[in-house]
């Protein structure tokens, strides 16, 4: 698998990597979306079922209380007197009993917001009494209401688009007419308005249906709609504890219902599925749209990363290949400020350093060849020179001339040091001693006209390995250009000082030729890496020191405190060869 992945290019790798990282998050989001949708659907289902149960229980309690009040009213004494004993009552007693009945009927009427009218029909006096009316019995209405109903299972009578609860009293076994009939008319508009408040009637509705007597209250849908709902309710295993679905005219509805055992009715609540579950469906659509958009964003981001990383890397690889084939003229001009700017800058610096190192190697080879040529041109036989100087030294001792003895000794040591070619490096102590020998020879030459102050080398630098002839050429320049023409007051100082981890060797004279222009010119020559420049004297010393110790070491030229030249050698404390 890893081998196959390694063969894929960077852009597909980025896309696959993003997909691997985001797939668990996407899966988790999908599961949460499904869980959230199921939870919301469950809440909607429970809410509709709870509403139906609550409102159905409310209607049962309301009408049950109304029926109880009717039964209590049927046992009222004045009602018994008017229906059975009017012949023994005078006019005023009858009027008083009627007013009492009207008061009681008014109380019944006001006991519920659904009661439109409370009346009692008394056949013995052929009168219908209500809270505000006293008139003749309407025979068709009396016949319709003089029906014995089961107040505990189906108390309603639906007649001429009017809804009643009636109570014939007393119930006689010989089918004789009752003494009176108490009826309560239910206000269909008020009941319908109450049903409308049960649900959002813009997307659904609530209706009270009596399927056996084929009447309903609420709901403006056509009869076919009711038949479709009835088929769902009457289906096998139809449970009022579940939310059902029905399709009418291509429109899906969610249906919740509950049958009332005490009223014989069914309370049905229905709403359009698109309205109830529409937000969930839109949320699902948005989820998939966001998922597709995320995939597009992954591809765009992957391509952007590909351009931001792969293209600069490809350019850098091509540049390395050019360098590999020997082309050191490669250089980048990167205008960005990101990490690739650092890489490109370091690449340019590396190429420049390679060029510089190649130049330095070439220069060093050139100097070696040039030095070998100079050595061949000026080579003398060291043994012959040493023997001649030894003879001069013995002749001086025979004549017992101390000056001759010291001079011949210094001269012998001097030529022995400069003609020794077994190694290009010496210890700093040997280099300093050679410089002192040179100074002693010059003292005899100038017969004490030049005052020399030579400091002591710190003990920690005695064994430091340095190139040969780095101090004596500076002394030679001081004598030749600064002090040779000075008649009086000539001074030369050699000082040693420690600067943190470095050693400073300062050679300073009080000559009169050290003007600022000359010093600036020498400084420029020290900074130029050119093999064609002079390779002797000060420049030679500076180049050799930098080749051995690095660019931060070498010579520093300045004007001395007394007005002459001041040349400082900077050496490290230790060095590895």
C-alpha positions in Angstrom: 0.0 0.0 0.0 2.8 2.4 0.9 4.7 1.5 -2.3 1.6 2.3 -4.3 1.1 5.6 -2.4 4.7 6.5 -3.1 4.2 6.2 -6.8 1.4 8.7 -6.9 2.2 12.3 -7.7 2.0 15.1 -5.2 -1.3 16.7 -6.2 -3.3 13.4 -5.9 -1.4 12.7 -2.7 -2.6 16.0 -1.2 -6.2 15.3 -2.2 -6.0 11.7 -0.8 -4.4 13.0 2.4 -7.2 15.7 2.9 -9.9 13.1 2.3 -8.3 10.6 4.7 -8.2 13.4 7.4 -11.7 14.7 6.7 -13.5 11.4 6.1 -13.9 10.6 9.9 -15.2 14.1 10.4 -17.6 13.7 7.5 -18.8 10.4 8.7 -19.3 11.7 12.2 -21.2 14.7 10.8 -23.4 12.3 8.7 -24.2 10.2 11.7 -25.0 13.3 13.8 -27.2 14.6 10.9 -29.1 11.3 10.8 -29.4 11.1 14.6 -30.5 14.8 14.7 -33.1 14.2 12.0 -34.4 11.1 13.8 -34.5 13.0 17.1 -36.4 15.9 15.6 -38.9 13.5 13.9 -39.4 11.8 17.2 -40.0 15.1 18.9 -42.5 16.1 16.3 -44.2 12.8 16.6 -44.4 13.0 20.4 -45.6 16.6 20.2 -48.5 15.8 17.8 -49.5 12.7 19.7 -49.3 14.6 23.0 -51.4 17.4 21.6 -54.0 15.0 20.4 -54.2 13.2 23.7 -54.3 16.4 25.7 -57.0 18.1 23.6 -59.1 14.9 23.4 -58.9 14.5 27.2 -59.9 18.2 27.5 -63.0 17.7 25.4 -63.9 14.5 27.3 -63.6 16.4 30.6 -65.5 19.4 29.3 -68.5 17.4 27.9 -68.4 14.9 30.7 -68.9 17.8 33.1 -71.7 19.2 31.0 -73.5 15.8 31.0 -73.2 15.6 34.8 -74.7 19.1 35.1 -77.6 18.0 32.9 -78.3 14.9 35.0 -78.2 17.1 38.1 -80.7 19.6 36.5 -83.1 16.7 35.6 -83.7 16.1 39.3 -84.7 19.7 39.9 -88.0 20.0 41.8 -89.5 22.8 39.8 -88.9 20.8 36.7 -90.9 17.9 38.2 -93.7 20.2 39.2 -94.1 21.8 35.8 -94.0 18.5 34.0 -96.3 16.5 36.3 -98.3 18.8 38.7 -99.3 21.9 36.8 -103.0 21.3 37.5 -102.4 21.9 41.2 -100.3 25.0 40.6 -101.7 28.4 40.2 -100.5 30.9 37.6 -98.0 32.6 39.9 -96.5 29.3 41.1 -96.0 28.3 37.5 -94.4 31.6 36.6 -92.1 31.3 39.6 -91.1 27.7 38.7 -90.4 28.8 35.1 -88.2 31.7 36.2 -86.3 29.3 38.5 -85.7 26.9 35.6 -84.5 29.8 33.4 -82.0 30.8 36.1 -80.7 27.2 36.3 -80.5 26.9 32.5 -78.5 30.2 32.4 -76.1 28.7 34.9 -75.8 25.6 32.7 -75.2 27.7 29.6 -72.5 29.7 31.2 -70.7 26.6 32.6 -68.9 26.0 29.3 -67.6 28.1 26.4 -68.9 25.4 24.0 -72.6 25.6 25.0 -74.7 27.8 22.7 -78.1 27.1 24.3 -79.5 25.1 27.2 -83.2 24.2 27.0 -85.8 21.9 28.4 -88.9 20.6 26.5 -92.0 19.9 28.6 -94.7 18.1 26.6 -97.3 18.4 29.4 -97.4 22.2 29.0 -96.3 22.2 25.4 -93.5 24.6 26.2 -89.8 24.9 25.5 -88.0 26.8 28.2 -84.5 28.3 27.8 -82.6 30.9 29.8 -84.0 33.8 27.7 -87.0 32.2 25.9 -90.4 30.6 26.7 -92.2 29.2 23.7 -94.1 26.4 22.1 -92.3 23.1 21.5 -91.1 22.6 17.9 -92.2 19.1 17.2 -89.5 18.2 14.7 -86.8 19.3 17.0 -88.4 17.5 19.9 -88.7 14.3 17.9 -85.0 14.6 16.9 -83.8 15.2 20.5 -86.2 12.7 22.1 -83.7 9.9 21.5 -82.1 7.8 24.1 -78.3 8.0 23.8 -75.5 6.4 25.7 -74.0 9.3 27.6 -71.0 7.2 28.5 -70.1 6.2 24.9 -71.8 8.4 22.4 -73.8 11.3 23.9 -74.0 13.6 20.7 -77.0 14.0 18.4 -76.2 15.7 15.1 -79.3 17.2 13.5 -79.6 19.7 10.7 -76.0 20.7 11.0 -76.5 21.3 14.7 -74.9 19.4 17.5 -76.8 18.5 20.7 -76.5 16.5 23.9 -80.0 15.5 25.1 -81.4 13.8 28.1 -85.1 12.5 28.0 -86.3 12.1 31.6 -87.4 9.8 33.0 -86.6 6.7 30.9 -89.8 4.6 30.6 -89.9 1.0 29.7 -93.3 1.1 28.0 -92.1 3.5 25.4 -94.2 6.3 26.7 -93.0 9.8 26.0 -90.8 11.2 28.8 -91.9 13.9 31.1 -89.4 16.3 29.6 -86.3 16.4 27.5 -83.2 18.5 28.5 -81.0 19.4 25.6 -77.8 21.4 25.3 -76.8 22.7 21.9 -73.1 22.8 21.3 -71.8 25.8 19.4 -70.2 24.4 16.3 -68.4 27.7 15.4 -66.9 27.9 18.9 -65.9 24.3 18.8 -64.5 24.6 15.3 -62.5 27.7 16.4 -61.1 25.8 19.3 -60.0 23.0 17.0 -58.3 25.5 14.8 -56.2 26.6 17.7 -54.9 23.1 18.3 -52.6 23.2 15.3 -51.1 25.5 12.6 -54.1 25.6 10.3 -52.0 27.1 7.4 -50.3 23.7 7.1 -52.8 21.4 8.6 -55.9 21.2 10.8 -57.7 19.4 13.5 -61.2 17.9 13.3 -63.6 16.0 15.5 -65.2 13.2 13.6 -68.0 10.7 14.3 -67.6 8.0 11.7 -70.7 6.1 12.6 -73.1 9.1 12.4 -71.0 10.5 9.5 -70.5 14.0 10.8 -67.4 16.1 11.5 -66.5 19.4 12.9 -63.5 21.3 11.6 -61.4 20.7 8.5 -62.3 22.3 5.2 -60.9 19.5 3.0 -63.3 17.7 0.6 -64.9 14.4 1.5 -62.3 12.4 -0.3 -59.7 13.7 2.1 -61.7 12.4 5.0 -62.2 9.0 3.4 -58.4 8.7 2.8 -57.8 9.5 6.5 -60.5 7.1 7.6 -58.9 4.4 5.6 -55.6 5.0 7.5 -57.4 5.0 10.8 -59.5 1.9 10.1 -56.6 0.0 8.7 -55.5 -3.1 10.6 -53.2 -2.5 13.5 -53.8 1.2 13.3 -52.5 2.5 16.6 -53.4 6.0 18.0 -50.0 6.0 19.8 -48.2 6.3 16.4 -47.9 8.9 13.8 -49.3 7.9 10.4 -48.8 9.1 6.9 -51.4 9.5 4.1 -51.1 10.7 0.6 -54.0 12.8 -0.8 -53.9 14.4 -4.2 -50.1 13.9 -4.3 -49.6 15.7 -1.0 -48.3 13.8 2.0 -49.8 14.4 5.4 -48.8 13.4 8.9 -51.8 12.2 10.9 -52.2 11.8 14.6 -55.5 10.6 16.1 -57.1 9.4 19.2 -60.5 7.8 19.7 -62.6 8.8 22.6 -64.4 6.0 24.4 -66.7 8.4 26.3 -67.7 10.6 23.4 -67.7 8.1 20.5 -65.7 10.6 18.4 -62.2 10.6 16.9 -60.0 13.7 17.3 -57.8 13.9 14.2 -54.8 16.2 13.8 -53.0 16.4 10.4 -50.3 18.5 8.9 -48.5 18.6 5.7 -45.3 16.6 5.8 -43.4 19.1 3.7 -44.2 21.8 6.3 -43.3 19.7 9.3 -40.3 17.9 8.0 -39.4 20.4 5.3 -36.7 22.1 7.4 -35.1 18.7 8.0 -35.1 17.9 4.3 -33.6 21.3 3.5 -31.0 20.7 6.2 -30.1 17.4 4.6 -29.9 19.0 1.2 -27.7 21.7 2.6 -25.5 19.1 4.3 -24.9 17.3 1.0 -24.3 20.6 -0.8 -21.8 21.6 1.8 -20.2 18.1 1.5 -19.8 18.6 -2.3 -18.5 22.2 -1.7 -16.0 20.8 0.8 -14.8 18.3 -1.8 -14.3 21.2 -4.3 -12.6 23.3 -1.7 -10.2 20.3 -0.9 -9.3 20.1 -4.6 -8.8 23.9 -4.8 -6.7 24.0 -1.6 -4.7 20.9 -2.7 -4.0 22.6 -6.0 -3.0 25.8 -4.3 -0.7 23.9 -1.9 0.7 22.1 -5.0 1.5 25.4 -6.7 2.9 27.0 -3.5 5.1 24.1 -2.6 5.7 21.8 -5.6 6.6 24.5 -8.1 9.2 26.2 -6.0 10.7 22.8 -5.1 10.8 21.8 -8.7 12.6 25.0 -9.6 15.0 24.4 -6.7 15.7 20.8 -7.9 16.4 22.0 -11.4 18.9 24.5 -10.0 20.6 21.8 -8.0 20.9 19.7 -11.2 22.5 22.6 -13.0 25.0 23.0 -10.1 25.6 19.3 -10.2 26.7 19.7 -13.8 29.1 22.5 -12.9 26.9 25.5 -13.7 27.6 27.9 -10.8 26.0 30.9 -12.4 22.5 29.9 -11.2 20.8 32.5 -9.0 17.2 33.1 -7.9 15.3 36.4 -7.5 12.5 35.2 -5.3 10.1 38.0 -4.3 8.0 36.1 -1.8 8.5 36.4 2.0 7.8 32.8 3.0 10.2 29.9 3.8 11.2 29.5 0.2 12.8 32.9 0.3 15.1 31.5 3.0 15.8 28.4 0.9 16.5 30.4 -2.3 18.6 32.9 -0.4 20.7 30.2 1.2 21.0 28.5 -2.2 22.3 31.7 -3.7 24.7 32.0 -0.8 25.8 28.4 -1.2 26.6 28.9 -4.9 28.5 32.1 -4.2 30.4 30.3 -1.4 31.2 27.5 -3.8 32.5 30.0 -6.3 34.5 31.7 -3.6 36.0 28.4 -2.4 36.9 27.4 -5.9 38.5 30.8 -6.4 40.4 30.5 -3.1 41.6 27.0 -4.1 42.7 28.3 -7.5 44.3 31.3 -5.8 46.1 29.1 -3.3 47.4 26.9 -6.1 48.6 29.9 -8.0 50.4 31.3 -5.0 52.0 27.9 -4.3 53.3 27.8 -7.8 54.4 31.4 -7.7 56.2 30.8 -4.4 57.9 27.8 -5.7 59.1 29.8 -8.7 60.3 32.6 -6.4 62.0 30.0 -4.3 63.7 28.4 -7.3 64.9 31.8 -8.5 66.4 32.8 -5.2 67.3 29.4 -3.9 70.7 29.0 -2.3 72.4 26.1 -0.8 71.3 26.1 2.9 74.4 24.1 4.0 76.8 26.4 2.2 75.0 29.4 3.8 75.0 27.8 7.3 78.7 26.9 7.0 79.7 30.4 5.8 77.8 32.0 8.7 79.3 29.5 11.1 82.8 30.4 9.9 81.9 34.1 10.3 80.7 33.4 13.8 84.0 31.6 14.8 86.1 34.4 13.3 84.1 36.9 15.3 84.7 34.9 18.5 88.4 34.8 17.8 88.5 38.6 17.5 86.3 38.8 20.5 84.1 41.5 19.0 80.8 41.2 20.8 78.8 43.0 18.2 80.2 40.8 15.4 79.3 37.7 17.6 75.7 38.8 18.2 75.2 40.0 14.6 76.5 36.7 13.1 74.3 34.7 15.6 71.2 36.7 14.7 71.9 36.5 11.0 72.4 32.7 11.2 69.1 32.2 13.1 67.3 34.5 10.7 68.4 32.7 7.5 67.9 29.3 9.1 64.3 30.2 9.8 63.4 31.6 6.4 65.2 28.8 4.4 63.6 26.0 6.3 61.0 24.5 4.0 59.9 21.3 5.6 56.7 22.9 6.9 54.6 26.0 6.0 53.5 26.5 9.7 55.4 27.1 12.9 54.4 27.8 16.5 53.6 31.3 17.4 56.5 31.3 19.8 59.0 30.4 17.0 57.4 33.1 14.8 57.8 35.7 17.6 61.4 34.7 18.2 62.2 35.1 14.5 60.7 38.6 14.6 62.8 39.4 17.6 66.0 38.2 15.7 65.0 40.5 12.8 64.5 43.4 15.1 68.0 42.8 16.7 69.6 42.8 13.3 67.9 46.1 12.4 69.0 47.6 15.7 72.6 47.0 14.6 71.9 48.3 11.2 70.4 51.6 12.4 72.9 51.8 15.3 70.2 52.4 17.9 68.4 55.3 16.0 65.1 53.4 16.2 63.5 52.7 19.6 61.9 49.3 19.7 59.4 48.1 22.4 58.6 44.4 22.0 55.9 42.9 24.3 55.7 39.5 25.8 53.7 36.7 24.2 50.9 35.4 26.5 51.8 31.9 27.6 48.4 30.5 26.5 49.3 31.2 22.8 52.9 29.9 22.8 51.9 26.6 21.0 49.4 28.1 18.6 50.2 26.9 15.0 50.4 29.8 12.6 51.7 30.3 9.0 55.4 31.2 8.8 56.5 34.8 8.3 53.4 36.7 9.5 55.1 39.2 11.9 58.5 39.8 10.3 57.0 41.2 7.0 55.1 43.8 9.0 58.2 44.8 10.8 60.1 45.0 7.5 57.4 47.3 6.0 57.6 49.5 9.1 61.4 49.9 8.8 61.3 50.3 5.0 58.4 52.7 4.6 57.9 54.4 7.9 61.1 54.6 9.9 64.1 54.4 7.5 63.9 58.0 6.5 63.0 59.3 9.9 66.2 61.0 11.4 65.2 61.2 15.0 62.5 60.0 17.4 61.7 56.8 15.4 59.7 54.3 17.4 58.4 50.8 16.8 56.2 48.8 19.1 55.0 45.2 19.1 52.1 44.5 21.5 50.2 41.4 22.4 46.6 41.7 23.8 43.7 39.3 24.3 40.3 40.1 23.0 37.8 37.6 24.3 38.7 34.3 22.5 41.2 36.0 20.1 44.8 37.3 20.3 45.6 40.7 18.8 49.2 41.4 17.7 49.6 45.1 17.0 52.7 46.4 15.1 52.8 50.2 15.1 55.3 52.8 14.1 55.4 56.6 14.2 56.3 57.2 10.6 55.0 60.2 8.6 53.7 58.5 5.4 50.5 57.0 6.9 47.8 59.3 5.4 44.1 58.4 5.3 44.1 57.9 1.5 46.9 55.4 1.6 45.2 53.5 4.5 41.9 53.4 2.7 43.6 52.1 -0.4 45.3 49.3 1.5 42.0 48.4 3.2 40.3 48.0 -0.2 43.1 45.7 -1.4 42.6 43.6 1.7 38.9 43.2 1.0 39.4 42.2 -2.7 39.7 38.5 -3.4 41.8 38.6 -6.5 44.7 36.2 -7.2 46.3 38.7 -9.6 47.2 41.2 -6.8 50.6 41.2 -5.1 51.2 38.1 -3.1 54.0 39.4 -0.9 54.1 41.7 2.1 51.0 42.7 3.9 48.5 41.3 1.4 50.3 38.0 1.4 50.2 37.7 5.2 46.4 38.7 5.2 45.5 36.1 2.5 47.4 33.3 4.2 45.9 34.0 7.6 42.3 34.0 6.1 43.0 30.8 4.2 44.0 29.1 7.4 41.7 30.6 10.0 38.7 32.0 8.1 37.4 35.3 6.8 37.0 36.9 10.2 40.7 36.7 10.9 43.7 38.4 9.3 45.0 42.0 9.3 43.4 45.3 10.2 45.1 48.5 9.1 44.6 51.8 10.8 46.4 55.0 11.7 48.3 54.7 14.9 48.0 57.0 17.9 51.4 58.6 17.0 50.4 59.2 13.4 52.1 56.2 11.7 50.9 52.9 10.5 49.1 50.4 12.9 48.7 46.9 11.6 46.8 44.4 13.9 46.9 40.6 13.4 43.8 38.8 14.8 44.4 35.1 15.6 42.1 32.6 17.3 43.0 31.0 20.6 43.1 27.5 19.2 43.1 26.0 15.7 42.9 22.5 14.3 45.2 21.5 11.5 
